[in-house]
Amino acid sequence: MNSPTPSAPTQPRAAGRERRQPLRSRVRHGSPTCADYGCLRPECRAAARRDRARRTSELAAGRPARVPSSEAAAAARRLQETGPSAADIAEISGVAITLVRRLLRPAEARPARIHRTTAEAILGIPLHTVRRRERLLPGLVEADKAATSLQDLAEHGWPTRFLADQLRTSTQTLAAIRNRNRQRLALDRKIQHLTALLLASEPADHGIAAHRSSRAQAAARNRAPLVTSAAAVPGLRRPP
């Protein structure tokens, strides 16, 4: 009798960490959610650790990731009373329409807590802006001013990775802003505040090595023609 053929080795998995990613999920390797689905790649696990550290630091600073939904729900109802529909509020704020509709339900039928950035996007919509139907403000805003600020910082030697860490966002998000994609109002305000602080100091004051500043300045010089072209031609930006 022939001995059974040994099976091919399989990729080891941590106990209780079976891959759970839905078939239609667009989550990619290198993101915290990919690790949450059970991926054991080093870059995914590292992203998950960074995300946990960020959430821990925000919680310690009194900024929990999720907040009560009552204030945002009341704001959404006030907005709806002025005329805009749930779809209008969703378009202006950048929040999913299904979540806006849930917030407009009675208290017992809506979610008790929502993500802090979701609440900020809805609370940031002024009633007078909605009455004038200026559709891009303020949950999502144009990125021209923020892109110019990021370019100025790079020209002064501030690396993108450092800026992303200070803003508690990703380098991919900053790249999208440089490409003139619309962004959330809360992030736009953070960029303007950080720009004012950093341009009053030098990268070396924050422990940034000279070679990192040089790379940031070289990248800024390479981007300069594209930035100028996008600013000079109205509408020359990627769709959101």
N, C-alpha and C positions, 0 to 999 in steps of 0.2 A: 504494500500500500504506500502510495506516495504521501510524503509529509505535506501538510498544508503550506501553501505559499504565504510567506509573511506579507502582511499588508503594508502599503506605502506609509511612511511617517506623515502624520498630519501636524498642522501648525498648532503648537500648544495654546491652550486657553486657560485663563484663570478661572478658578472655581466660581460658578454662578455668573460667568460673564459671556454667555452665549451671544452670538451676533443677532441683534434684534432689529436691524435697520429695515424699514419698509422698502418694498421693491421699487416704489416710485420716489423714494427720497432723493433729494438733490444734495444731501450732505456730502462733503468731500473730505478726504484725508487731510489732517492738519487742523481740524476744527474740534472744539471741546465736545460737541454733540456726537461726533464720530466715536470718540472714546466712550461716551455714555451708551452708545449702541453696542459696546463690547469689543471695539477694535483695540488691538494691542500694539499697533505701530508706535514707535518712540515719539514721532512728531505729534500724534494724536493724544497720547498720554501727557506729553509736555504741555500741549495746548489746554488740556483739562486742568492740569495743575495751576497754570497761569490764571485760568478763569476762576478757579476756586479761590486763589489768593486775592484776585480783584474783588470778588464778592465778599470775602471776609473783611478786607480793608474798608470797603464801602459800608458794611454793616457796623464795623467798629466806629466809623465816622458818623454814625447815625443816619445813614442813607441806605435803607434796606432795598433789595431788588424789587420787592413787591409791596404795594401800598394799598390801603382800603380804596374801593372803587367809588365810594359815595360822592366824593368831590367831583371827580371826572364825570360821573353819571349826571349830576346836577348841572354841570356846565354843558353837557351834550343836550340835555332837555331845554336849557335856555336858548341854545343855538337853534334847535329845531323850532322853537316857538317864533323865531324871527323869520322863518321861511325855508331855510335849507333842509333838504332831506338827509336821511342817514348816509346815502351815497355821496352827497355833497360834503358832509362832515368827514367821511372817510377819505375822500380825495384831497381835501385841504390838509388834513392832519397826517396823512400817510398811514393811518391805522386801518386794519382790515375791516371791511364793511360788516362782516359777521359779528365782530367784537363790538362795533359801534351799535349795531342793532340790539345786542345783548345788554349793553349799558343803558339803552333806552327803555328796557323792560322795567316792571315794578321791582322794588328792592328784593323781594323774596325770589325772583326769577333771574336776577342778574348775578354775575360772579362777585364774590365777596372781596377779592383782591385782584389787582391787575399789575402788570409790570410798571415800574416807575416811569420809564421813558414813554410808555403809552399814555399814562396820566398827564405827563408834561406836554405831550403833543396836543392833547385835547384842551387842556387848560390854557395853552398858549394862543388859542384862537380868539382874537378880539371880536366882539359882536359887530362893531362898526365896519370891520373888514369884510365880514360875511355878508352884511347888508349890501355892500358895494360889489359883492361877488368877485372879489379879487382872488382867483382860485389857487394861486401858488403859495399863499400865506396863511398862517405862519408855521403850521405843522411841518411842511416841507418848504424850503426856501431855495432860491437860486444860489449856486456855489461860487459865483464870480468873486465876491469879496473874500470868502474863505480861501479860494484858490490863490488869489493874489497874496494873502497873508502867508500861506504856506510857502509860496515861492520866495517871499522876502526873507522868511526864516531860513530857508535852505541857502539862499545867497549869503547869509551871515554865518553859515556853517553849522546850523542846527540839524542833526541827522533825523531822518524820518522815523526811525525806530524810537528814538528818544521822545519825539513829539507824540507818537502814538501811545507810548506808555504814560506820558503826562496827561493826555486826553482820555485815557482809559478806552482806547479804541484800537483798531487794527491798522497795519500799514496798507492793507487792501482798501480800507475805507478812505484813507487819506489819498490814495492813488485815484479813487473814483471822484473825489472832490476836485483834484487837479484836472481831471478830465471833464469838469463842469457838470457832473451829475448833481441833481438836487439832493439836499441833505436836510436832516432834522434841525429845527430851530435851536434846540438845546445844544447841539454840537457846534453850530455856527457861533453861538455866544461863547462857548468854551474856547473856540479857536481865537476869537477876537481878544478875549481876556488874556489867554496865554501869550499871544503875540505881543501885547503891550508889556507884559512882564519880561519876556525873554529878550526883546530888542533893547531893553534897558540894561542888559548884562552881556556877558561873553560866554560862549560854550565852555571854555576852560574853567570858568567859575563853577560849573556844575559837574566837573570831573570828566568832561568829554575830551578824549584824546585828539591831538592835532590831526592825525591821519583820518579820523572819522569826519572831522569838520571839512577837511580838504575834499573827501569823497562827496560830501553833501553839496559843497560849492560846485564841484565839477558836474554833478547831476543837474543842479539848478541851471548852469550855463547851457547844458544840452537841451533842457526843457524850455529855455527862454523864448526861442522862435515860435514854439507851439503856443505858449502862453500868450504872446503878443498877438498871434493870428486869431486865437479864440476870442480875445478881448476886442479886437478890431472889427470882427465880422459878427453882427447880431445873429443870434440863433445858431452859431457854430458850436454846438455842444452835443454830446451823446444824449439820446433819450433816457429818461429815468427808468 
